[in-house]
Amino acid sequence: MNRTLPRLLAVLAALLVTVPIAPAAAPAQPAAPKLTWSVQPADRHGPDGRRWIELTLDPGQVMTEHLAVRNFSGGSVVFALKAADGYLTDKGRFNMLSSDQESVDGGTWIQVQQRVTVGAGETKVVPFTITAPPDATPGDHPAGIAATVTSAGGTVAVESRVGFRVMMRASGTATAAVAISDLTASYRRSWNPFSAGAVEISYTATNDGNVAATGSGRVTVTGPFGLGRQSAPEAKGEELLPGGSRKVGNRVAGVWALGPLRTRVDVTPAVLGGDQGAVDIRPASGTVTVWTVPWPQLALAALLAVLVLAMRALARQRRRRLGRLLAQAREEGRAQGWEATLIGGPPPAS
């Protein structure tokens, strides 16, 4: 008994050493406060209701504008203020160059203080100046201005920014022009011979003018000698900044395959919210021909021809058979007449 107790104590001590002891749970870290803010055009008293700023300046002219930064967060925040050249994304959204890209146009016209501190729930109005270069070329020079916050996520710094566009137009001759390139057309037939097909077109629209513009496009498809003329409903294009381009597609339904189909695209540019009479509007057009073969209709015609030929062959066979039956009947009638003459002998003399 005295030996057993020390052995049990030794076993219990070994178990306590080998079984790991779970560490105490670390206290939950409080979630980082969410940082939200807004930036909008303003006058010196506060936001003035504009969505963005539009200005027309003479070369060398200087103007003062304002922006309002509102901090919706629960603590004071230091925002960096930045201006950069503006552009449109592939989806038509306005954006400005990132901080690692150098501005060469409208972004260089804007001078604003580098930082602003905005308290919790506070709105700060910040002035900034716009200076048109003495050699500014006529037309639009888009830019954006934003309040940014940079946060470190591991080894990557993430820049978050909120801002608005600044559309600056240098005085002079404004030209709205949209060029058409890479025009292609393809025919999509219906295999139902009694249903027309469609022509699908694709082209690249490029703003060849010096102002932001949209364009209303019209597509017309015409067969040989003007036959089968069809048009698609007039479509309004999306906004294009000077030098910008975008792929455009359209579809003309109700088109019959009549051989060569001439497809014409006409685009008439228009200036957004501007005086059309003060702008040089330059329409553009492009043509492409797609060759089509009416295979369903030809197949139907061939089937009908085969049916007609088959019916004519059957009719000839029936006529020949009927002719043979009539000839056979006549031969049988003659044979029966001769047989009756031989049996009865010659007729008695009168």
C-alpha positions in Angstrom: 0.0 0.0 0.0 2.8 2.4 0.9 4.5 1.7 -2.5 1.2 2.1 -4.5 0.5 5.6 -3.4 3.8 7.1 -4.6 3.4 5.4 -8.0 -0.2 6.9 -8.4 1.2 10.3 -7.6 4.0 10.0 -10.2 1.5 9.0 -12.9 -0.8 12.0 -12.1 2.2 14.3 -12.2 3.2 13.0 -15.7 -0.3 13.5 -17.0 -0.3 17.1 -15.8 2.9 17.7 -17.6 1.9 16.1 -21.0 -1.6 17.6 -21.2 -1.3 21.2 -22.7 -2.9 24.0 -20.9 -5.2 26.1 -23.1 -4.1 29.8 -23.1 -6.6 32.3 -21.9 -8.6 34.0 -24.7 -7.2 37.4 -25.6 -9.5 40.2 -25.1 -11.4 41.2 -28.4 -9.9 44.3 -30.1 -12.3 47.1 -30.7 -13.3 47.5 -34.4 -11.6 50.3 -36.2 -14.0 53.3 -36.5 -15.5 53.6 -40.0 -14.2 56.6 -41.9 -16.7 58.3 -44.2 -16.6 61.8 -45.8 -17.9 63.8 -48.7 -16.5 66.5 -51.0 -18.5 68.8 -53.1 -18.4 72.2 -54.9 -19.1 75.1 -52.6 -19.0 78.9 -52.2 -17.2 80.5 -49.3 -20.2 79.8 -47.1 -20.6 76.1 -47.7 -21.9 73.6 -50.3 -23.8 75.3 -53.1 -25.7 72.4 -54.6 -23.6 71.9 -57.7 -22.6 68.3 -58.7 -19.4 69.5 -60.4 -17.8 72.7 -61.5 -17.9 74.0 -65.1 -15.9 77.0 -66.2 -15.0 78.9 -69.3 -11.7 80.7 -69.1 -9.7 82.9 -71.4 -6.0 82.0 -71.7 -4.1 83.4 -68.7 -7.3 83.9 -66.7 -7.3 83.1 -62.9 -10.5 82.1 -61.0 -11.1 81.2 -57.4 -13.5 78.3 -56.5 -14.3 76.5 -53.2 -14.8 72.9 -52.1 -16.4 71.6 -48.9 -15.1 68.6 -47.0 -17.5 67.0 -44.5 -16.3 64.4 -42.0 -19.0 62.0 -41.0 -16.7 60.0 -38.7 -16.4 60.1 -34.9 -12.9 61.6 -34.8 -10.8 64.3 -36.4 -9.2 63.4 -39.7 -6.4 64.9 -41.8 -7.3 64.8 -45.5 -4.8 65.3 -48.3 -6.2 67.5 -51.1 -5.2 66.6 -54.7 -6.1 67.6 -58.2 -5.3 65.6 -61.4 -6.3 65.2 -65.0 -9.7 63.7 -65.5 -10.8 60.9 -67.8 -13.8 58.5 -68.5 -13.5 54.8 -67.7 -14.6 52.0 -70.1 -18.0 52.1 -68.3 -18.4 55.8 -68.8 -17.6 56.9 -65.3 -15.6 60.0 -64.6 -12.3 59.4 -62.8 -9.0 61.2 -62.1 -5.4 60.0 -62.5 -4.0 58.2 -59.4 -1.3 59.8 -57.3 1.5 57.9 -59.1 0.6 59.3 -62.5 1.6 62.7 -63.6 -1.0 65.2 -64.9 -0.2 67.1 -68.1 -3.5 69.0 -68.8 -6.3 70.3 -66.6 -5.0 68.8 -63.4 -2.0 71.2 -63.6 -4.4 74.2 -63.8 -5.6 73.7 -60.2 -3.7 74.8 -57.1 -5.1 73.8 -53.7 -3.6 73.5 -50.2 -2.0 70.1 -49.5 -3.9 69.2 -46.3 -7.0 70.0 -44.3 -8.0 68.8 -40.8 -11.7 68.3 -40.3 -13.2 67.5 -36.9 -15.8 64.9 -36.2 -19.1 65.9 -37.9 -17.5 69.1 -39.1 -17.5 70.7 -42.6 -14.5 72.7 -43.8 -14.6 75.0 -46.8 -11.3 75.2 -48.7 -10.6 77.7 -51.5 -8.6 76.7 -54.6 -7.5 78.6 -57.7 -7.7 77.7 -61.4 -5.2 79.3 -63.8 -5.5 78.8 -67.5 -2.1 78.8 -69.2 -1.4 81.7 -71.6 -1.1 79.2 -74.4 -4.2 77.2 -73.5 -5.7 75.5 -76.5 -9.5 76.0 -77.1 -11.8 73.3 -75.8 -12.3 71.2 -72.7 -9.5 70.4 -70.2 -11.1 68.0 -67.7 -9.8 67.5 -64.2 -10.8 66.2 -60.8 -10.2 67.4 -57.3 -10.5 65.1 -54.2 -9.9 64.7 -50.5 -7.9 61.5 -49.9 -6.9 59.3 -47.0 -4.1 56.8 -47.2 -4.2 53.7 -45.0 -1.5 51.0 -44.6 -2.6 47.4 -45.1 0.4 45.3 -44.4 3.1 46.3 -47.0 0.6 48.0 -49.3 -0.7 51.5 -48.9 -4.3 52.0 -50.0 -5.4 55.5 -51.1 -9.1 56.2 -50.7 -10.5 59.4 -52.2 -13.8 61.2 -52.7 -14.1 64.2 -55.1 -15.8 65.7 -58.1 -15.0 66.8 -61.6 -13.8 70.2 -62.7 -14.6 70.8 -66.4 -12.6 73.7 -67.7 -13.1 75.1 -71.2 -10.6 77.4 -72.8 -12.2 80.0 -74.9 -11.9 79.8 -78.7 -13.5 77.7 -81.4 -15.2 74.7 -79.9 -15.4 71.7 -82.3 -17.6 68.6 -81.7 -16.5 65.8 -83.9 -16.8 62.0 -83.6 -14.7 59.8 -85.9 -15.8 56.3 -86.9 -13.2 53.5 -87.3 -13.0 49.7 -87.3 -16.5 49.4 -88.8 -17.6 45.8 -89.2 -21.0 44.2 -90.1 -22.2 40.6 -89.9 -25.5 39.0 -91.0 -27.5 36.8 -88.6 -30.0 34.9 -90.6 -33.1 33.1 -89.5 -33.4 29.6 -90.8 -37.2 30.1 -91.0 -37.5 31.0 -94.8 -40.5 33.3 -94.0 -38.6 35.3 -91.4 -36.0 38.0 -92.1 -32.6 38.2 -90.5 -30.6 41.0 -88.9 -27.4 42.9 -89.5 -25.2 43.5 -86.4 -22.6 46.2 -86.6 -19.7 47.3 -84.5 -17.4 50.3 -84.7 -15.1 52.5 -82.6 -16.3 56.0 -81.9 -13.5 58.5 -81.1 -13.9 62.1 -80.0 -12.0 64.0 -82.7 -13.0 67.4 -81.4 -11.9 69.6 -78.5 -15.0 69.5 -76.3 -16.9 66.7 -74.5 -19.6 65.3 -76.7 -22.2 62.6 -77.2 -23.4 61.4 -80.5 -26.7 60.2 -82.0 -26.0 57.4 -84.4 -28.2 56.0 -87.1 -27.6 52.7 -89.0 -29.2 52.0 -92.4 -29.0 48.7 -94.4 -29.8 48.7 -98.1 -29.9 45.9 -100.7 -29.1 46.0 -104.4 -30.9 48.8 -106.3 -32.2 50.2 -102.9 -34.3 47.1 -102.2 -35.1 46.0 -98.6 -34.0 49.2 -97.0 -34.1 49.0 -93.2 -32.9 51.3 -90.4 -32.3 50.8 -86.7 -33.9 53.2 -84.2 -31.6 56.2 -83.6 -29.3 55.5 -80.7 -27.8 58.1 -78.4 -24.1 57.6 -77.6 -22.4 58.0 -74.3 -20.2 61.0 -73.4 -16.7 61.1 -74.8 -14.0 63.4 -73.6 -11.6 64.9 -76.2 -9.4 62.1 -77.5 -11.5 59.4 -75.8 -12.9 56.4 -77.7 -15.4 53.7 -77.0 -16.7 50.5 -78.8 -20.3 50.9 -80.1 -22.6 48.2 -81.3 -26.0 48.2 -83.0 -28.5 45.9 -84.7 -30.8 46.3 -87.6 -33.7 43.8 -87.7 -36.0 42.8 -90.5 -33.2 42.5 -93.2 -33.6 40.0 -96.0 -30.6 38.3 -97.5 -30.5 39.9 -101.0 -26.8 39.5 -101.8 -24.6 42.5 -101.1 -26.0 44.6 -98.2 -24.6 48.1 -97.9 -24.5 49.2 -94.2 -24.1 52.9 -93.5 -23.5 54.5 -90.1 -24.1 58.2 -89.5 -23.1 59.9 -86.3 -24.1 63.5 -85.4 -22.2 64.8 -82.3 -23.8 67.0 -79.7 -22.3 69.0 -76.8 -23.6 68.2 -73.3 -25.5 71.1 -71.8 -23.9 73.7 -74.2 -25.0 76.1 -76.8 -25.1 74.0 -80.0 -25.0 77.2 -82.1 -21.6 78.2 -80.7 -20.0 74.9 -81.5 -18.7 73.7 -84.9 -20.6 70.4 -85.3 -19.0 67.9 -87.7 -21.0 64.8 -88.5 -19.3 61.6 -89.5 -20.3 58.5 -91.5 -18.9 55.1 -92.5 -20.0 52.3 -94.8 -19.3 48.6 -95.0 -20.8 45.9 -97.3 -21.7 42.4 -96.1 -22.5 39.7 -98.7 -25.4 37.4 -97.9 -26.9 34.3 -99.5 -30.6 33.5 -98.9 -29.9 29.8 -98.0 -33.3 29.1 -96.3 -35.2 30.7 -99.2 -33.1 28.8 -101.8 -33.6 25.5 -99.9 -37.4 26.2 -99.9 -37.3 27.0 -103.6 -35.3 23.8 -104.3 -37.8 21.8 -102.3 -40.7 23.3 -104.2 -39.0 22.6 -107.5 -38.5 19.0 -106.5 -42.1 18.7 -105.5 -43.3 20.3 -108.8 -41.0 18.0 -110.9 -42.2 15.0 -108.9 -45.8 15.9 -109.5 -45.2 16.4 -113.2 -43.5 13.0 -113.4 -46.4 11.3 -111.6 -48.8 13.1 -114.0 -46.9 11.8 -117.0 -46.8 8.3 -115.6 -50.6 8.4 -115.1 -51.1 9.7 -118.6 -48.9 6.9 -120.0 -50.7 4.3 -118.0 -54.1 5.6 -119.0 -52.9 5.6 -122.7 -51.7 2.0 -122.4 -55.0 1.0 -120.8 -57.0 2.7 -123.6 -54.8 1.1 -126.3 -55.3 -2.3 -124.6 -59.0 -1.7 -124.5 -59.1 -0.9 -128.2 -57.1 -3.9 -129.1 -59.3 -6.1 -127.0 -62.4 -4.5 -128.7 -61.0 -5.2 -132.2 -60.1 -8.8 -131.2 -63.6 -9.4 -130.0 -65.1 -8.0 -133.2 -63.0 -10.2 -135.4 -63.9 -13.2 -133.3 -67.6 -12.5 -133.7 -67.2 -12.2 -137.4 -65.5 -15.5 -137.8 -68.0 -17.4 -135.7 -71.1 -16.0 -137.4 -69.8 -16.4 -141.0 -70.4 -14.0 -143.8 -73.6 -12.1 -143.8 -76.5 -13.5 -146.0 -76.9 -12.1 -149.5 -79.8 -9.8 -150.1 
